[in-house]
């Protein structure tokens, strides 16, 4: 997969690209929008031109909400482990 077609703005930083499937990734990035500092985790899909483009699927939170979100995600991971979900192969969504 190719990199974005435009350079990141000075107040924008890609933190991670997490592979989702052969043609998409979940991109975690820090950015600003109308003066708000945000963390955006969004699905990017490879277009016909082989460039990754953002989709509508994702989550965007203010950076001051990262700590409670991380706590909730850690709890979800703990519960998923207790439920045996992390020990089983993942099924593809229908």
C-alpha positions as CSV (number, residue, x, y, z in Angstrom):
1,X,0.0,0.0,0.0
2,X,1.2,3.4,-0.8
3,X,1.6,6.5,1.5
4,X,-0.9,9.3,1.4
5,X,-0.8,11.5,-1.7
6,X,-0.2,14.7,0.3
7,X,2.4,15.5,3.0
8,X,1.1,15.7,6.6
9,X,0.3,19.2,7.9
10,X,2.8,20.4,10.6
11,X,0.2,19.8,13.3
12,X,-0.6,16.3,12.0
13,X,1.2,13.1,12.8
14,X,0.5,9.5,11.7
15,X,1.1,7.3,14.8
16,X,0.4,3.8,13.3
17,X,-1.1,2.0,10.3
18,X,-2.7,-1.2,11.5
19,X,-3.3,-3.7,8.6
20,X,-7.0,-4.6,8.3
21,X,-7.0,-6.6,5.1
22,X,-5.2,-6.6,1.7
23,X,-6.6,-3.2,0.7
24,X,-7.2,-1.3,3.9
25,X,-5.6,-0.2,7.2
26,X,-6.7,1.4,10.4
27,X,-4.7,4.6,10.6
28,X,-4.2,6.2,14.0
29,X,-3.2,9.9,13.8
30,X,-3.0,13.1,15.7
31,X,-4.5,16.1,14.0
32,X,-6.4,19.4,14.6
33,X,-9.8,20.4,13.3
34,X,-11.2,23.9,13.9
35,X,-8.6,24.4,16.7
36,X,-9.4,21.1,18.5
37,X,-6.6,18.7,19.1
38,X,-7.8,15.2,18.1
39,X,-6.8,11.6,17.9
40,X,-8.4,9.9,14.9
41,X,-8.5,6.1,14.3
42,X,-9.9,5.7,10.8
43,X,-10.2,3.0,8.2
44,X,-8.2,4.0,5.0
45,X,-9.0,2.1,1.8
46,X,-6.8,1.7,-1.2
47,X,-8.3,3.3,-4.2
48,X,-7.9,2.3,-7.9
49,X,-4.9,4.7,-8.0
50,X,-3.3,2.6,-5.2
51,X,-3.4,5.6,-2.8
52,X,-4.9,5.1,0.7
53,X,-8.0,7.3,1.2
54,X,-9.9,7.9,4.5
55,X,-13.4,6.3,4.8
56,X,-16.3,7.4,7.0
57,X,-15.5,4.4,9.3
58,X,-13.6,5.5,12.4
59,X,-13.4,7.1,15.8
60,X,-12.2,10.6,16.5
61,X,-11.8,11.9,20.1
62,X,-10.2,14.9,21.7
63,X,-6.7,14.2,23.0
64,X,-7.9,14.9,26.6
65,X,-10.2,11.9,26.3
66,X,-7.4,9.5,25.3
67,X,-6.7,8.4,28.9
68,X,-10.3,7.2,29.6
69,X,-10.5,5.7,26.2
70,X,-7.3,3.7,26.7
71,X,-8.6,2.6,30.1
72,X,-11.8,1.3,28.5
73,X,-9.9,-0.4,25.6
74,X,-7.6,-2.1,28.2
75,X,-10.7,-3.3,30.0
76,X,-12.2,-4.6,26.8
77,X,-9.0,-6.5,26.1
78,X,-9.0,-8.0,29.6
79,X,-12.7,-9.1,29.2
80,X,-12.0,-10.5,25.7
81,X,-9.1,-12.5,27.1
82,X,-11.3,-13.8,30.0
83,X,-14.0,-14.8,27.5
84,X,-11.4,-16.7,25.4
85,X,-11.8,-14.5,22.4
86,X,-8.1,-13.6,22.1
87,X,-7.2,-17.3,22.2
88,X,-9.5,-18.2,19.2
89,X,-8.9,-17.4,15.5
90,X,-11.0,-14.4,14.4
91,X,-14.0,-15.1,12.1
92,X,-14.4,-12.8,9.2
93,X,-17.4,-10.5,9.4
94,X,-20.3,-11.3,7.0
